[in-house]
Each structure stands twice: as structure tokens, then as C-alpha cells.
Amino acid sequence: MKIATLTFHRALNYGAVLQTYALQKALIDLGYDTEVLDYRSDFIERHYEPDKISNYFTIKKMAILILLNGCSKVKRSQFDSFVNNNIKISDTIYSDKNIMDSEMVYDLFLVGSDQVWNYKTTGFDKRYYLDFVKNNNKKMSYAASIGLNQIPIEYEKEYKRLLKSFSKISVREQEGNNLLCKLLSRDDVETVLDPTMLLNESEWSSLCIPCEVPERYILVYLLSENRKIVKFAKKLAKTKGYEIIYINNQLLKRKGLINKRNVTPENWLYLFKNAEYIVTNSFHGTVFSIIFKKIFWCDYLPTSANVNSRITTLLGNLGLRDRIISEGCTVYNTMIDYKLPYKKLNVLIEKSKNFLKHLGE
């Protein structure tokens, strides 16, 4: 059976590229022949295109733009290198013009993980709902995320039309499960783990490439800048006497921290694996803290409650919600007994792999 997975494999985002790798490896380990459909979404590709200098009219703004575009090019090269070395991609590059041809190549299409069903993220690109696949038995999802607490009423009809034809649906968040069961009037939607959690510590460690770090350090990784979290990390550093490594995707340096820029996916994994403590507001930052059994603190993103459901679902399932800073976790909560969380995690891993084992049935 040849399976095509469809996800955000070209996103310049650590979680996106690592979940792409993880799902493919999990499928291969189960005996499937699989590759990522190299679909280039116009909406998503535009998001990562360098801005045009001609759009800026001051020397200062042009200088900043040149620096940003330079960083973006370096990051694109790093991520392309990781994908080329570790992930099997379809030989054909697909677009709206030729994606219909792909149905003849594959026995099954698996969309997910990531927020592939968030209309805001994709510009409501129907390809992520497999609208180009005519045979409904070929249409399935793994850990797809809607990223919404509710679907706006003006989109409900279209969501229902697109998703009712799926033969099997699994999602990443329980909120998404509840939403789709109600919308589609079906009770067979499953909640599964993000694919990054299907691989163990040893498997992820094999991808690590060392970079220069202090002997002991606190790692700070933020998807969204947050002074409160940085202040929390500094207080932790003061109590422990450790330096802080800050994975910095911004131009400005954080004073008093070791700013790490242009971090490759392999270096990113190394930084998580070797940290003494981790402070993050990233879902995948939280995931890899757990995979590497680290003492960690996480907090919510300030944008909206929608994107935070993935963290609350994961930590709630593992009995680790007490690691959330906004819910009262302090710098003095420096112990995590992973015995019970891992017992629960292993049950969820088995359930998630079981979903993948029976895709062709």
C-alpha cells in the first residue's frame, strides 16, 4: 500500500518539519510505503516569501528588511537540508494544476498533522481537505487540527461538505473531536497523539547535531515573545545559577541571555535534549520537553484560546497541567516524576499506532 501524506512540510517551523518526519517514520516502521506529497500551496508559500525592498521607503526599514530576508534565506536552506536528508518527498511537485493526477499514484491519502483544517492558516485551501481525491475510501486524516473552538457559521456548510466524505478521521485535540462529531453527526472520530510523540527519546536523539552550549543551561523557546515568561526564566536562572539559552528568531538580542539564531532542526533537538530546564509557550517545545523527560514549565500563547487547546489536551491526558505557569506553577516546582505520565503516554502511543496500523481496513 502506497500512502501519500499531506501536511505543511515546507513551513519554516520546527514543529511542522519534525511532525512531518515523525509521521513518515511511524508509517514506515509499520510497513507502509509512504512519501510526502510535495504540494505547494500558493497561500502558504507566499507567507515565507521575502518582502520586496521596494515596498519600504526609509533607509532604516530597508536595512532591517535586508537582515530579515537574509535570515529567512539561511533558515530556508537549513530546513530544506533537513527535509532532503531525512524525509522522502514525491518526485512530482504538485500544484492546483496537476494535483488531480496524484490519485492514480497512491492507494491512500493521509492529511495531517498540524493545523491543516484551520481555514485561517491555509486560506481555506481545499486541497488540505483532499477535495482532489474522488475515491472516498482513500481519504483519511491523522492528528489533523482545526485550531478553532468553533467553526464560524458561514463556514460550517463547506466544512461539512468537505469532511463528511472521509472514511477515517483522527484529530489532535479533544475540542476538535467534539466539534467534528457534532458537525458531521458521526461518533467514530478519534483523538490521537501528535506524531512527534510516536517516536521515543532514542530515535530523536539519533538526529541531534551538537552546537556550542554551557555545561548546564536553561533553554527558553518561545513561539510568541512574552516578557512574563522571560522574567520567569531569569528568576529560575538566578535560583539555580545557570545560564539561559534563548532560541531567538528576532533581530534584537535579549540582554543577559545566550541568543541562538539560525538554529537547525538537528541543533534544536540537541538544545532540548541537553537542557537542565526548559521554559516555553510552544506546543512542540512542551512535547519535546516530555520526550526528553525534562523539568519544564510552559504557558499559553496570548493570541487566543484556540491554539492553546493542544497544550491543555496533552498535559491533561498526562496529568501534567500543574506545569502551566498561568495555572500557578512556580520556579520552585523543580520536580517531575515521569513514571505515571509515561504510563499514560504509552497507552496513548499504542492507541495512536493502532489507528495507523488499520488504515487499509
N, C-alpha and C positions, 0 to 999 in steps of 0.2 A: 504493500500500500504506500503510495507516494502522497505526502502531505505538504501543502503549502501553508506557511504561517504568514499572517498579515498583521503588522504592527508598526511602531514608529522606529524602525531600525536605523534611520538616518538622523535622528534627533541628537543634538549635541548635549546630551543629558546622561549622566552616569547610570541612573536607574533604568532608563529606556534601553540603553545598549546592553546592560547586564541582564535584564529580564529577557531580552531577545536571545542572548546566548544561552541562558538557563533553560528556557523552554525548548530550544532546539536540542540541547544535550539530554534533557529528560526524555524527549521523544526518541532520540537515537538509542539511549540506554534501554528503552522498552522495545527496541527492534524495528522502529519505523524508519522508512526512507523519507527524509524531510529536508526542506530548504525554505529560506525566507523569500517570499515574493517581493522582488525588487520594484515595488510600486512607488512612483514619485508623485506625491500629492502636490499639486500646484500651491495650495493654501499653506501647507507645512513647509515646503521648500522656500517659499517667499519669506517665511519667518526667519530663516537662517541666512538669507542673502545679505551681503554687506550693503550698508546705506551708501547712497551716492553723495560724494563730496559736494557736488554742485547744488545739493539741497541746503547747504549750510553757508551762511554769509559772513561769518566772523572768523578771524584767524584762530581764535581760541577754540571755537566749536569744531573747526576743520581739523585742528591738531588732535583734539580728543577723538574725533571720528577716525582719523588715520590710525591711532593707537588701538581703538576698539576693533577696527577691521583687521588689523594685524593679529590681534589676539584671537579673533574668530577664525582666521586662516590657519593659525597654528593648531587650534583646537580641532578644526575640521580634519586636518592632516592626522592628528593623533587618534581621533575616533575612527577615521577610515582605516588606519593601520590596524587597530584592534579588530574591527569587523573583518577585514580581509584575511587576517591571520587566524581568526577563531570561529567565524560564522560562515556557513555555506549559504550563499545568495544565488538566486536564479540567474542563469546566464542572460536571460532576456530582461531588459529594463521595460517595465510596464507603465503606461500612462492611460488616460481616458481613451486614447485612440486604439489601443491594442489589447487592453486588459480582458476583453471578452474572449480572446484566443486562449487564455490560460486554463479555461475549464477543460480543454482537451488534453492538457498536460498532467493534471493532478486528479487523484481519486477523492481527495478531501481537502477542504479549506478550513483552517482554524484561525479565527481572528482573536487577537489579544496577545499579551496582557495590556496594561496601561489604559489610559482614558480614551480608548478608541471609539466609544459611544457617547462622548461628550461633544455635543454639536458646536460648542464654543471652541474647543481645541482643534477640531478638524474642519471648521467651516461647514459643518454638516455634509461632509464628503460621503456620498452614499456607497463608495467602494468599501469603506470600513464596515458596512452592513451587508457586504457580499451581494450587492444587487446585480452584479455581473454573472453570478452563478445561477443557472437555470434549474439544475437538479437540486432540490431542497435537501436531499439526503446527504449532500456533500457539505452543507453549511452548518458549522459549529463554532462555538467560542470557548476560549479558556481564559478565565480570570479577567474577562473584559470589565472595564469600569465605565460607568456613566458619569461619575463625578458630580452628580446632582442629587439634591434631596428630593426633588420632584421635577418631572418633565413639564415645561410650560404648556398650557392647554393648546396653544397654537401649533405645537409640535407633536402632540400626542397621537394624532391620526397617522402621521408619517412614521413615527417610531413603531407603532403597532403594525403597519403595513410591512415595514422592512424586517422586523424581528419575528413575526409570527411564523415565518417560513423556516426558521432554524430547526434542525432536527434535534440538536442538543445545545443547551445553553448553560454555561457556568460563568459566574461573576466573582469579583474580588471582594466586594463589600456586602454585608448583610442588608444594608439600606437599599442597595441596587437590586438585590434578590427580591426583597419585599415589593419594591416598585414594579419590577417586571412581572412578577406573579400576578399582581393586580391588573396591570395594563393588558397582559396577554391572556389572562384567565387560564393560567396553567400552574401546576404545582410541582413541576419537575425541574425547576431552575435550581442549580446547585451553587453553593458558595465554596470556593476553593482558595488555596494559598497563592500568593504571588509566586511566579515560577522561580524567582531567586531563592526561595526557601526550600525548593525541591532538591537543591544541591547542598552537600554538607561542607563543614569547615575545611576539610582536607581538599576537596575539589576546588573550592575558591582559592585556597592558599597556593595551589599549583599555578595560578595565573598571576600571582603577585610579582612585581618587579620592585626591588628596593630603591629608595631615594634617601637623601640625607635627612636624618632626624636626630633629636636629642635621645639620650638613653631612656628617659621617661618623659612623657608628654601627655597633655590633654588635647584631644582633637575636637575642633569646632567646625561643623559643616552645616551651613545654612542655605536653604533654598531662597529665603527672603531675609534681607537684612533686619536684624532685631537687636536693638540696644539692650533690652532686658536680658536676653539670652547671653550676650557677650559679657554683660556685667555679672551674670550668674557664673559664667566660666572663669572670669577673673577672680571672683571670690573663692571659687573652688581651687584655683591655682595658688592663691595666697595661703589657703589652709594646708595644701599638700606640698608646696614648694616646687611645683612642676612648671615647665614652660608650656605655652599654648601654641599649637599649630593651627592656623586658620586657613582653610581652603578658600582662597579669595578669587572670586570671579569678577571683581570690580577693579577699576583703575586705581582708586585710592587705597593706600595701605592702612591697616589698623595698627595704631601705635601700640607698642609694648607686646605685640604678638609676632610669631614667625609666620609671615604671609607666604603661602604656597600658591603660585599661579601656574597655569598651563599644566595641570596635573593630568597625566594619562589615566585611563581606566585601570591599568595594572598598578600604577602608583597609588591611585585612590584606594584600591583594595589593600595595598600594603599599609597605608596610613591607618586604616581601620583595624587591621589585624594586629598592629603593634602598639596601638594606643593603650595607655593605662586607663583613661576615662574618655568618654565621648559625650559631647553636648550637641544636639541637633534639633532642627524642626523639619527635617526631611523624612518622608516615609521610608525610602530605601536606606537612609542613614540609620534609621531605627532598626530596619531589617538586618543590616549587616552588623550592627552592634549586638544583636541577638545571636546571629550565626556564629560570630567570633566569641560569644559569651563574655561580653564586656560589661563593666559597670557603666551605665549610660543614663542620661537624662534627656528627655525630649519635650517639645512643646508644640502647640498648634501654630499653623500658619495664620497670619492676621487677615488674609484676603476674604475668606468665607468659611462657613462651617462645612460646606460641601466637600472640599478637598481633605478635610480632617477626618472624615468618616473612616478612611482606610487605616489611619493610625489607631483610632478607637476600636475598630473591629479587631485588628491584630492584637493589640495589647489586652483587650477584653477577653479574647479567646485564650490567651496565655496566662491570664491572671497577673498582668504587669502594668495595669493602669496607674499604679502608685508611682510609676517613673515619670509621670507628666508634671512638669514644673507648675503649670497653671492650676493643677489639682492638689498642690501642697507639697510636692517633693522638694526637699531642700538639699544643700550641698553636703549635709551631714548624713544623708541616706546613701552610704557608700557600700552597701552590701546587697547582692542579689544572689539568692540561692536558685540556681537554674534547674535543679532536679525536677521540680513539679512543672515549671513551664515547658521543659523539654519533653516531659512525659505527654503533656497535652499536644505539643508541637508534633511529635512523632505520630500521633493519631491523625492529626490534620494532614500530615505529609502522605500517610497511607491512603487517606480518603481522596486526596487530590490526585495522586498517582493512579488510583483505581479509576478515576474519571478518564484519565488519558489511556489507560490500558484497554478500555472498552469503547473507544471511539468508533471502531468499524462495525459495531454490533447494532 
